[in-house]
Amino acid sequence: MDELFELGDTLCDSGAQTQVFRAVCKKTNQDMIVKKRSRKFAVGGETIWRSLLTRMLNLESHSNVLGLRDVLEDDENYYIVMERCDGGELFDFLQTETDVPERECKRIMREILEAVDHIHSKGLIHRDIKPENIMFHNSTLDPQTPKDKQQKKAVKLIDFDTCQEYEPSSPKVKHIVGTMGYIAPEALQGDYSPGSDLWSVGVILYILMTGDMPFGPEVVADNPGDTRCGSKSMNELYERLKDAYIDFECEPWPSFPQARDLCQQLLAFEP
C-alpha cells in the first residue's frame, strides 16, 4: 500500500472499523480517496465481502456512481481506492439551500434515480441511501464562463459498504442495515430489495421539496433500541410507519402535482 499511495488528510474516522483518507497515486500523481477498512468488520464475512468488492470493482462505470479504482489488502485491512469527489455532500447542500429551484431538484432526483437504477441493473442493492451518501462532483470550469452557463455538479452515489448482491430468493437479514429515517418498512423485517432503496430515494425527494423529513421523531426516534429484525422496537417502528401520516398538502406540493405523485409512489407502504 505505502509503495503505491501517499496518504494525506483524514476525511472520516469511525474508530477501529473504517478510516477515509485523501491520497495521491505515486505512479500517476492522481488525487484519489482511500478507505481503510478492518478485515474484522467485513460485511457478511470475508468471502462475501471479497465477492462484493470484486463485483463493485468490475462494475461498468456510470457518471452518477462513484467508481472504485482498486482494492488492496494486508493482514489486517482492506484498502478501497476510489476516485476523488470534492463537490460536497447533498446533506450539506440541503443545510444551506432553503429553497431548491424546481429545475435543480429535478436534475438531482433524475441523477440519483439513474445511479440507483444502474446498480440495481447489475444485481446490487445499496441499503443506505441518504443525503450523506450522495455527493456532488466538481467539473473543471473556465472562470470566465458566466454562472448561468456553467455545467452543474454531477451527483455521485457513494459508500457501498452496506451494498449487497440481490436476488428475489435472497434470505432475510438478521440485523437492520442503514440509517433510521431512510429505512423502508419491509427492511425493518429483514426484507431488503430494490424497492427498499427507492423508499430511501422517496425520503430524499420529500426533503428536497419541503426541507423537512416526511416522518417526525414521534414516528422515527433517534435511538430506536434493539435493531435486530423481529425485535419489539423494530416491530413497533414498523407499525408506526404503517399508520404514519405524510403531509402532501403542505407547500410546495400543491404546485407540483407530478413530483407529489412520484414521492407518494416512492413512499407507498406495501406490506
C-alpha positions in Angstrom: 0.0 0.0 0.0 2.7 2.5 1.0 4.6 1.8 -2.2 1.6 2.8 -4.3 -0.2 5.6 -2.5 0.8 8.5 -0.2 -2.0 9.0 2.3 -2.9 12.6 3.3 -5.6 14.2 5.5 -8.1 12.0 7.3 -11.6 12.7 6.0 -13.5 10.3 8.2 -12.6 8.2 11.2 -15.1 5.8 12.7 -12.5 4.2 15.1 -11.4 0.6 14.7 -13.7 -0.1 11.8 -13.1 2.5 9.0 -10.9 5.4 8.1 -11.0 7.5 4.9 -8.0 9.4 3.6 -7.1 11.8 0.8 -4.4 10.1 -1.2 -2.1 10.5 -4.1 -1.1 7.8 -6.5 2.7 7.8 -6.6 2.8 6.5 -10.2 0.4 8.9 -11.8 0.2 11.7 -9.2 -3.6 11.5 -9.4 -5.7 12.6 -6.4 -7.7 9.7 -5.0 -9.6 8.7 -1.9 -8.6 5.6 0.1 -10.9 3.9 2.5 -9.1 1.7 5.1 -11.5 -0.9 6.5 -10.6 -3.5 9.1 -11.0 -7.1 7.9 -12.7 -7.8 11.3 -15.7 -5.8 10.1 -16.2 -7.4 6.6 -19.9 -7.3 5.9 -21.3 -10.9 5.8 -17.9 -12.4 6.3 -14.7 -12.1 4.3 -15.8 -14.4 1.4 -19.0 -12.4 0.7 -17.1 -9.1 1.2 -14.4 -10.1 -1.3 -17.0 -11.2 -3.8 -18.9 -7.9 -3.4 -15.7 -5.8 -3.7 -14.7 -7.7 -6.9 -18.2 -7.1 -8.3 -18.1 -3.4 -7.5 -14.6 -3.1 -8.9 -15.7 -4.6 -12.2 -19.0 -2.6 -12.2 -19.5 -0.8 -15.5 -18.7 2.9 -15.0 -21.5 5.3 -14.6 -21.4 9.1 -14.4 -23.5 9.1 -11.2 -21.8 6.3 -9.3 -18.5 6.9 -7.5 -16.2 4.4 -9.1 -13.8 2.0 -7.4 -10.3 2.1 -8.9 -8.6 -0.7 -6.9 -8.8 -2.9 -3.8 -5.7 -3.7 -1.9 -5.3 -5.7 1.3 -2.8 -6.7 4.0 -3.1 -9.0 7.0 -5.3 -6.5 8.9 -7.1 -4.2 6.5 -8.7 -3.7 3.1 -7.8 -0.5 1.2 -10.5 0.6 -1.2 -9.2 3.1 -3.7 -11.9 5.5 -5.2 -12.0 8.5 -7.5 -11.8 11.9 -5.8 -15.1 13.7 -5.3 -14.8 17.2 -3.8 -18.1 18.8 -4.6 -19.6 18.3 -1.1 -22.4 16.2 0.2 -26.1 16.6 -0.6 -26.6 16.7 3.1 -24.5 19.9 3.4 -26.3 21.3 0.3 -29.7 20.8 2.0 -28.5 22.5 5.1 -27.6 25.7 3.2 -30.2 25.8 0.4 -33.5 26.7 1.9 -35.3 26.8 -1.5 -34.0 24.4 -4.2 -35.2 25.6 -7.6 -37.5 23.2 -9.4 -35.1 22.6 -12.3 -32.3 21.7 -9.9 -34.5 19.5 -7.8 -35.5 17.6 -11.0 -31.9 17.2 -12.1 -30.7 15.9 -8.7 -33.5 13.4 -8.5 -33.0 12.2 -12.0 -29.3 11.6 -11.4 -30.0 9.8 -8.1 -32.5 7.6 -9.8 -30.2 6.9 -12.7 -27.4 5.9 -10.2 -29.8 3.6 -8.3 -31.1 2.1 -11.5 -27.6 1.3 -12.6 -26.6 -0.6 -9.5 -30.0 -2.4 -9.5 -29.5 -3.5 -13.1 -26.2 -5.1 -12.0 -27.9 -7.2 -9.3 -26.9 -5.0 -6.4 -28.8 -3.0 -3.8 -27.2 -0.2 -1.7 -29.2 -0.4 1.5 -28.1 3.0 2.9 -29.1 5.7 0.5 -29.2 9.1 2.3 -28.0 12.7 1.7 -24.7 11.9 3.3 -24.1 9.2 0.8 -24.7 11.4 -2.2 -22.0 13.8 -3.3 -21.5 16.4 -6.0 -18.6 16.1 -8.4 -17.0 19.4 -9.3 -16.4 20.0 -13.0 -13.3 21.9 -14.2 -14.7 25.2 -15.4 -13.3 28.2 -17.1 -13.6 31.0 -14.5 -14.6 33.4 -17.3 -17.7 31.3 -18.1 -20.9 33.1 -16.9 -22.5 31.5 -13.9 -25.7 30.6 -15.7 -23.7 28.8 -18.5 -21.6 26.7 -16.1 -22.1 23.0 -16.0 -23.9 21.7 -12.9 -22.1 19.5 -10.4 -22.9 15.9 -11.2 -24.5 13.8 -8.5 -22.5 10.7 -7.3 -23.8 7.9 -5.2 -21.1 6.8 -2.8 -20.3 4.4 0.1 -21.0 0.8 -0.9 -20.0 -0.7 2.5 -23.6 -1.8 3.1 -24.2 -2.9 -0.5 -25.5 -6.4 -1.1 -26.0 -8.8 -4.1 -29.7 -9.2 -4.5 -31.9 -12.0 -5.9 -35.6 -12.4 -5.2 -34.8 -15.5 -3.3 -32.3 -13.7 -1.0 -32.8 -14.7 2.6 -33.9 -12.2 5.2 -31.2 -10.4 7.1 -31.0 -10.7 10.9 -29.8 -7.1 11.7 -31.1 -3.9 10.3 -28.7 -2.1 7.9 -28.9 1.5 7.0 -29.9 4.8 8.7 -33.1 5.4 10.7 -35.5 7.7 8.9 -34.4 6.3 5.5 -35.1 2.6 6.0 -38.1 1.1 4.3 -40.7 -0.6 6.4 -40.1 -4.0 4.8 -36.4 -3.7 5.5 -37.2 -3.5 9.2 -38.5 -7.0 8.9 -35.3 -8.1 7.1 -36.6 -7.9 3.5 -34.2 -5.7 1.6 -34.9 -5.3 -2.1 -34.5 -2.7 -4.9 -37.8 -1.3 -3.6 -36.3 -0.5 -0.2 -33.7 1.6 -1.9 -36.4 3.5 -3.7 -38.2 4.2 -0.4 -35.0 5.9 0.7 -34.9 8.0 -2.5 -38.5 9.0 -1.7 -37.4 10.3 1.7 -34.7 12.4 -0.1 -37.3 13.8 -2.6 -39.6 14.8 0.3 -36.7 16.7 1.9 -35.7 18.4 -1.3 -39.2 19.6 -1.9 -40.1 20.7 1.7 -37.0 21.0 3.7 -38.4 18.5 6.2 -38.3 14.8 6.9 -41.6 13.0 6.0 -41.7 11.5 9.4 -41.3 13.2 12.8 -39.5 12.0 15.9 -42.7 10.6 17.2 -42.5 8.0 14.3 -38.8 7.5 13.9 -36.9 8.0 17.1 -33.2 8.9 17.1 -32.5 6.0 19.4 -34.6 3.1 18.1 -33.4 0.5 20.6 -32.8 -3.1 19.5 -32.1 -3.2 15.8 -32.5 -6.9 15.3 -35.2 -7.9 12.8 -38.3 -9.1 14.7 -37.3 -7.2 17.9 -40.0 -5.4 19.8 -38.6 -2.0 18.9 -38.4 -2.7 15.2 -41.9 -4.2 15.1 -43.2 -1.1 16.9 -41.4 1.2 14.3 -42.9 -0.8 11.5 -46.4 -0.3 12.9 -45.8 3.5 13.4 -44.7 3.8 9.8 -47.7 1.8 8.7 -50.0 4.3 10.5 -48.0 7.4 9.8 -49.5 10.4 8.1 -47.3 12.1 5.4 -48.3 15.7 4.7 -48.6 16.1 1.0 -50.8 19.2 1.3 -48.1 21.5 2.6 -46.2 23.8 0.4 -44.9 23.4 -2.3 -46.7 20.1 -3.1 -49.9 21.6 -4.5 -47.9 23.5 -7.1 -46.0 20.4 -8.2 -48.6 17.5 -8.6 -46.2 15.3 -10.7 -43.5 15.5 -8.1 -46.1 14.8 -5.4 -47.3 11.7 -7.3 -43.8 10.4 -7.7 -43.0 10.9 -4.0 -46.3 9.2 -2.9 -45.4 6.2 -5.1 -41.9 6.0 -3.7 -43.1 6.2 -0.1 -46.1 3.9 -0.6 -46.5 1.4 2.3 -46.7 -2.0 0.7 -46.6 -4.8 3.4 
